[in-house]
């Protein structure tokens, strides 16, 4: 992933990656959505942050925690609905 057209094109020409994403590392939710799209929702096993934007990793992790919280809330909702229908 890089923000620059030139860098993305260079990586593609050199065959350095299976997938090349152009994005802004400071926009963590957009980056997460791009990664979800190219990995079919599997996300990444390993992330190497080699940019000079230290905050980008923090933003990414925070957005991941928010999504995880939404999933956990949904699972609680689902369990409660299941209990209600089991009582009927």
C-alpha positions as CSV (number, residue, x, y, z in Angstrom):
1,X,0.0,0.0,0.0
2,X,1.2,3.5,-0.8
3,X,-0.4,6.9,-1.3
4,X,1.6,7.7,-4.4
5,X,0.6,6.7,-8.0
6,X,4.3,6.5,-8.9
7,X,5.2,4.2,-6.0
8,X,2.2,1.9,-6.7
9,X,3.1,1.7,-10.4
10,X,6.7,1.0,-9.6
11,X,5.8,-1.8,-7.2
12,X,3.4,-3.3,-9.8
13,X,6.1,-3.1,-12.5
14,X,8.7,-4.8,-10.3
15,X,6.2,-7.5,-9.2
16,X,6.8,-6.8,-5.5
17,X,3.3,-7.6,-4.3
18,X,0.4,-9.8,-5.1
19,X,-2.0,-6.9,-4.4
20,X,-1.2,-3.2,-4.5
21,X,-3.5,-0.8,-2.7
22,X,-3.3,3.0,-3.1
23,X,-4.6,4.8,-0.1
24,X,-4.0,7.3,2.7
25,X,-2.6,5.7,5.8
26,X,-4.2,8.4,8.0
27,X,-7.7,7.3,6.9
28,X,-7.7,4.0,8.8
29,X,-11.3,3.1,8.1
30,X,-10.9,3.5,4.4
31,X,-7.7,1.4,4.5
32,X,-9.4,-1.3,6.5
33,X,-12.3,-1.4,4.0
34,X,-9.8,-1.7,1.1
35,X,-8.0,-4.5,2.9
36,X,-11.3,-6.3,3.6
37,X,-12.2,-6.0,-0.1
38,X,-9.0,-7.4,-1.5
39,X,-8.8,-10.2,1.1
40,X,-12.5,-11.2,1.0
41,X,-12.9,-10.1,4.6
42,X,-9.9,-12.3,5.8
43,X,-7.8,-9.2,6.7
44,X,-4.0,-9.5,7.2
45,X,-2.1,-12.1,9.2
46,X,0.9,-9.6,9.5
47,X,1.1,-5.9,9.0
48,X,4.4,-4.1,8.6
49,X,4.2,-0.4,9.2
50,X,7.2,1.2,7.5
51,X,5.9,4.7,7.0
52,X,6.6,7.9,8.9
53,X,3.0,8.1,10.1
54,X,3.1,6.5,13.5
55,X,-0.5,7.5,14.2
56,X,-1.7,5.4,11.2
57,X,-1.2,2.1,13.1
58,X,-3.0,3.5,16.1
59,X,-6.0,4.7,14.0
60,X,-6.1,1.3,12.3
61,X,-6.1,-0.6,15.5
62,X,-8.8,1.7,17.0
63,X,-11.1,1.2,14.0
64,X,-10.5,-2.6,14.2
65,X,-11.6,-2.5,17.9
66,X,-14.7,-0.5,17.0
67,X,-15.7,-3.2,14.4
68,X,-14.9,-6.0,16.9
69,X,-17.2,-4.2,19.5
70,X,-20.0,-4.1,16.9
71,X,-19.6,-7.8,16.2
72,X,-19.7,-8.6,19.9
73,X,-22.8,-6.4,20.4
74,X,-24.5,-8.2,17.5
75,X,-23.7,-11.6,19.0
76,X,-25.2,-10.5,22.4
77,X,-28.3,-9.3,20.5
78,X,-28.5,-12.6,18.7
79,X,-28.2,-14.6,21.9
80,X,-30.9,-12.6,23.5
81,X,-33.3,-13.0,20.6
82,X,-32.6,-16.7,20.6
83,X,-33.5,-16.9,24.3
84,X,-36.7,-15.0,23.8
85,X,-37.8,-17.3,21.0
86,X,-36.9,-20.3,23.1
87,X,-39.3,-19.2,25.8
88,X,-42.2,-18.9,23.3
